[in-house]
């Protein structure tokens, strides 16, 4: 089939001039948004083909004004071309637009200056993004943190520490808000007062998993909830592997904390490699199946991570300079070294503790939970009430945490 060269009419050229190079504060009209939504909602039109059409016609308005034969010449199937020509999705687009207004959602087309620059470079960038929260975070330096939905105590401690320290260094932490490592990373960043992006496998107005309702609202208020799926889209299982390419695509690198060999985090790491992103992994015990994924990645060349600096040193010089400038502006310190008393700087700045609490703190480990009964047997010279009071003191000081089943771990 010979591909026809479609030449925009003069009024199209005038209307669309400078769209791809629009200033960051350029507003998109409601009419433009409706056309973007109508294009997004077209049945049978995949993401790659839709972006190819945008690259060819530059605006969705021009696509909808093209004839069926012109669209077919661009490789669009006859059925999809007829759907485009009929404008069958505009009624749904109106409903979607109203829902975005109701939920305070910003629509970010692939041609928008608000679109994450790294994400636009991947093989199959989303046609548009639905963003709820601080849209400016899409222009920040992002690191993805992913892992298993069933983390060990060690994995939980590692994710908390690394996510908080990386956020403290000025990086934005992206994850998928799934159970396990994702949730741990988001919460650690928010507790640190850092920046985080949650990439949904459903509409940003949906909550999945249900127990993360409060976390979802907190992220929308202090960070950013992001999705390529239209509003009201349920959390279908097939959506999650697809959304993982967004986490890796908009990030400078991806950190895998725990995960089985064929887990979702392994899929994200594979996508990151294909997208030529840095891949980092936290080593784990050879006895734990949850460490198979990260350990295998390290064997394959992923950077072994023991602390936050192992990630930062792999960033480009320009990215590191950006972090240094951000740290200096925010905290008034030189370089990225943590100051005394700041998160991650050690226990020497811990609050004054009772002798029993100090003994318990020295006993507890971040990767091996200790049951209350074991602690009572270990410290026979102390009464049960003294041990319980000391554990409560450590929890209140943020130095220990109670796990289900009366198990205790040290906060790393």
Secondary structure, 3 states (H helix, E strand, C coil): CCCCCCCCCHHHHHHHCCCCCCCCCCCCCHHHHHHHHHHHCCCCCCHHHHHHHHHHHCCHHHHHHCCHHHHHHCCCCHHHHHHHHHCCCHHHHHHHHHHHHHCCCEEEECCCCCCCHHHHCCCCCCCEEEEEECHHHHHCCEEEEECCCCCCHHHHHHHHHHHHHHHHCCCEEEECCCCCHHHHHHHHHHHHCCCEEEECCCCCCCCCCHHHHHHHHHHHHHCEEEECCCCCCCCCHHHHHHHHHHHHHCCCEEEECCCCCCCHHHHHHHHHHHCCCEEEECCCCCCCHHHHHHHHHHHCCCEECCCCHHHHCCCCHHHHHHHHHHHHHHHCCCCCCCCCCCCCCCHHHCCCCCHHHHHHHHHCCCCCCEEHHHHHHHCCCCCHHHHHHHHHHHHHCCCEEEECCCEEEECC
